[in-house]
Amino acid sequence: MDFATRAIHAGQPADPSTGATITPIFQTSTYTQQGLGENKGYEYSRTGNPTRAVLETCLAALENATHGLAFASGMAATMAVLSTLRPGDEIIAGDDLYGGSYRAFERVLRPMGVVTHYVAARNTDDYTAAITPSTRMIWAETPTNPLLTLVDIAALGKLARERGVTLVVDNTFASPALQNPLDLGAHIVVHSTTKYINGHSDVVGGAVLTSDDALYDAIKFYQNAAGGVPGAFDAWLTLRGVKTLAVRMRQHCENAQRVAEFLQGHPLVKHVYYPGLAEHPDHALAARQMRGFGGMVSFAFEGERADVDIFVRNLRVFALAESLGGIESLCCHPASMTHGSIPQEEREKRGVTETLLRLSVGIEGADDLIADLMQALDAVAATHKAQASVR
Ligand SMILES: *Cc1c(COP(=O)(O)O)cnc(C)c1O
């Protein structure tokens, strides 16, 4: 079945007891059992809840996975995957990754004896060179955050399988509508469902999808043991959100392409990062690996941090906020917001400078978005002009 059809129907038959067309919110912690050892498949909602189970089945179908597990946040999903590692194991990760994942690797995993080596995200040879006998996992995010470079999933999948390493792809930025890493050789997909999957900026959630039975068993065990599960209402909201993922993503891509092309021609813009631009170094890989170029656009100012501040204060449609993937447009300053937990020196080395902004382009009218960016850029230009005349 087509992706859009699966998003609406996979795992979501009418409720057998009432005929309810939409999956009910099973707001219960416990389940009445028929007799000793006899129940209807549910005993306690940390272990399993019918609303959550429907979400897990649907998300698995969207990533072409056999198994799905839902979590209370993307980080809870990430930690559940990392729980499969033991002291002495090593991870190789791309150097341009979600700040919270970096924090988890450095401040949670490293003190427990699991060391992460960082390599240039787009360079497959660097991953090969970094493999040691202790390497257990490769952690990839593509497109990367916030610089939107691409990682060649098929190449890493081949490497991981040759070397007996688990390849994990954080697919949050692309969403399953645009990219399915398991089809390209990854073992596990992680999502922050907070972003495109729910898509309405009203739930925090996460998911792990895999077709590997042993990894599924280990991560499911951890889900129940550690307990970072979503409540029934959050699972239901996410299910409601994901139904429109296909149409939303189409519009995100269309709007982001227009925004990127507008920014590219502006004199106050030094560089635009968007895989949909022909000039993007990974444009060909993006065209091969993804079904669209996504809704995220980053750009660097020709100027200073003060210009960035004037710009963000003047935005009217775009909101200055962390997060991404919702229907509304957001603008984020990674150096002080999402990537604030990465030391400044490390940040600058990676290209996450003080003048870099990341846009999550929403599905409002593209003309309104461009007009908003234009008037905020005009405000920066007007300030420059006023300062010049004072001097
Ligand atoms: C937001 C995000 C996460 C963390 O997800 P939460 O739901 O905020 O815990 C992980 N990876 C990426 C790429 C993200 O954007």
The ligand as a Tripos MOL2 file, in Angstrom:
@<TRIPOS>MOLECULE
LIG
   15    15     1     0     0
SMALL
NO_CHARGES

@<TRIPOS>ATOM
      1 C1         14.3700   16.5460   18.7400 C.3       1 LIG1
      2 C2         15.3380   15.5330   18.2790 C.ar      1 LIG1
      3 C3         15.7200   14.4660   19.1090 C.ar      1 LIG1
      4 C4         15.2270   14.3320   20.5370 C.3       1 LIG1
      5 O1         13.8620   14.1660   20.5940 O.3       1 LIG1
      6 P1         12.9380   14.6590   21.8250 P.3       1 LIG1
      7 O2         11.5940   14.2360   21.3910 O.co2     1 LIG1
      8 O3         13.1150   16.1410   21.9370 O.co2     1 LIG1
      9 O4         13.4340   13.9560   23.0420 O.co2     1 LIG1
     10 C5         16.6050   13.5360   18.6000 C.ar      1 LIG1
     11 N1         17.0920   13.6380   17.3510 N.ar      1 LIG1
     12 C6         16.7580   14.6600   16.5320 C.ar      1 LIG1
     13 C7         17.3390   14.7060   15.1570 C.3       1 LIG1
     14 C8         15.8690   15.6210   16.9560 C.ar      1 LIG1
     15 O5         15.5700   16.6410   16.1440 O.3       1 LIG1
@<TRIPOS>BOND
     1     1     2 1
     2     2     3 ar
     3     2    14 ar
     4     3     4 1
     5     3    10 ar
     6     4     5 1
     7     5     6 1
     8     6     7 2
     9     6     8 1
    10     6     9 1
    11    10    11 ar
    12    11    12 ar
    13    12    13 1
    14    12    14 ar
    15    14    15 1
@<TRIPOS>SUBSTRUCTURE
     1 LIG1         1 GROUP 0 **** ****
